[in-house]
C-alpha cells in the first residue's frame, strides 16, 4: 500500500518519505479507500522516527503541486528537537555526513521501532 524510505537530502537525519505504491500525484487524488491505511502508516512513522532518533517529536508535512519536487504524493516525517533551528517552512537540506553507512544505520533504527510497535510496515 505504501513504502517509506530515507530522504537522501534530509532536513535532519531520520527524515523519512512515505509514498503510496500506486501513483497518485496529490492528496486530493488519493482514493478515499486508501486514506485510512495511508495515514495509519503516517501515524506509525510519526511515532517511530523520533523514538528511533532520540528526538522529542516529529514534523509531518506534505505539499500538493506547489513546492512538490516530485509529482507523486509523499509525506515527510522529520524528527524534531527543541531549538533544532527549523523555522517555519524553510527546510535547510543537508546530506548524511556518514554517507550510506549512516543512512543504513538510521533506516535500521526506524525499522526496529516499527517492528516493536506492532509489526513491520508492508
Legacy VTK file of the C-alpha trace (Angstrom):
# vtk DataFile Version 3.0
C-alpha trace
ASCII
DATASET POLYDATA
POINTS 122 float
0.000 0.000 0.000
2.851 2.389 0.883
6.605 2.426 1.211
8.808 4.562 3.435
12.431 5.454 2.756
15.017 7.943 3.961
15.276 11.266 2.146
18.741 11.471 0.550
18.854 15.195 1.407
17.279 15.202 4.861
16.273 18.199 6.921
17.701 16.139 9.825
18.946 12.513 9.877
15.937 10.223 10.118
13.852 12.313 7.654
11.537 9.736 6.038
9.351 9.993 2.945
6.216 7.854 2.862
4.687 7.285 -0.577
1.769 5.202 -1.814
2.892 2.347 -4.054
0.228 3.262 -6.624
0.778 6.564 -8.401
-1.305 9.436 -7.060
0.067 12.904 -7.654
-1.557 14.783 -4.762
-3.573 14.117 -1.620
-6.855 15.014 -3.358
-6.027 12.297 -5.935
-5.709 9.573 -3.285
-8.831 7.344 -3.395
-10.953 7.514 -0.219
-10.381 3.810 0.471
-6.630 4.457 0.775
-6.831 7.451 3.125
-7.107 5.495 6.368
-4.387 2.923 5.622
-2.020 5.621 4.301
-2.459 7.865 7.327
-2.266 4.909 9.726
1.235 4.338 8.335
1.984 8.058 8.598
0.899 7.966 12.237
3.140 4.972 12.956
6.122 6.724 11.358
5.393 9.911 13.317
5.928 7.839 16.475
8.738 5.568 15.244
11.022 8.219 13.734
11.523 10.329 16.885
11.814 7.183 19.024
14.481 5.773 16.698
16.373 9.054 16.533
16.159 10.019 20.214
14.139 13.101 19.224
11.412 14.871 21.169
8.803 14.860 18.403
8.284 14.993 14.672
7.283 17.348 11.897
4.820 15.808 9.415
4.139 17.624 6.143
3.199 17.289 2.502
2.943 19.607 -0.457
0.308 19.458 -3.179
1.668 20.723 -6.514
3.319 23.924 -5.186
6.790 23.073 -3.825
6.185 19.416 -4.661
9.561 18.482 -6.168
8.335 15.034 -7.278
4.900 14.649 -8.923
3.907 11.761 -6.627
2.099 12.041 -3.292
4.559 11.852 -0.421
4.587 12.706 3.270
7.676 13.995 5.064
8.232 12.752 8.616
11.118 14.669 10.193
12.475 14.140 13.710
12.409 17.349 15.814
14.093 18.609 18.950
13.608 21.885 20.807
15.809 24.631 19.350
16.880 22.457 16.399
16.961 25.518 14.141
13.999 24.627 11.916
11.836 27.703 11.477
8.522 27.793 9.659
8.548 26.260 6.222
12.213 26.924 5.469
13.758 23.464 5.253
17.544 23.645 5.101
18.627 20.423 3.425
21.822 18.532 4.118
23.437 15.169 3.490
24.180 12.280 5.802
27.712 13.032 6.990
28.421 9.308 7.346
27.118 8.586 3.839
25.404 5.317 3.005
26.550 3.646 6.241
24.880 6.302 8.396
21.730 6.107 6.260
21.641 2.324 6.691
22.018 2.664 10.479
19.221 5.239 10.662
16.913 3.131 8.476
17.626 0.098 10.660
16.738 2.022 13.836
13.432 3.209 12.364
12.572 -0.301 11.122
13.267 -1.685 14.606
10.916 0.878 16.152
8.193 -0.014 13.643
8.610 -3.750 14.399
8.473 -3.072 18.134
5.276 -1.052 17.754
3.092 -3.763 16.138
4.787 -5.427 13.226
6.619 -4.322 10.121
5.186 -1.921 7.587
4.083 -3.546 4.358
LINES 1 123
122 0 1 2 3 4 5 6 7 8 9 10 11 12 13 14 15 16 17 18 19 20 21 22 23 24 25 26 27 28 29 30 31 32 33 34 35 36 37 38 39 40 41 42 43 44 45 46 47 48 49 50 51 52 53 54 55 56 57 58 59 60 61 62 63 64 65 66 67 68 69 70 71 72 73 74 75 76 77 78 79 80 81 82 83 84 85 86 87 88 89 90 91 92 93 94 95 96 97 98 99 100 101 102 103 104 105 106 107 108 109 110 111 112 113 114 115 116 117 118 119 120 121
